[in-house]
Amino acid sequence: MISIEQLKEVLIKNLKLEDMTPSDIDDHMPLFGDDGLGLDSVDSIELVLTIDKEFGVKITDSKEYEKIFSNVQSLLDFINATN
């Protein structure tokens, strides 16, 4: 089971969020948009690849993207449910 801290560290490392620490990222912070981490469509591709590489979880159903990537906690829940 992956912890929220592990996920945050992977996000920071792989999405080039060098100016952030895990404590800067709220568990329910949106991943996309100005009110959250501010990720964009290019980052979404990197995020899918990162989740596969780091956790061995493939996200293949694009219809589920909005739900899975709505915030840090929903992404963690998906990863842990899949593993």
Summary of the structure (lengths in Angstrom):
residues: 83
radius of gyration: 11.5
end to end distance: 7.4
largest distance: 31.4
contacts: 205
relative contact order: 0.21
helix: 57%
strand: 2%
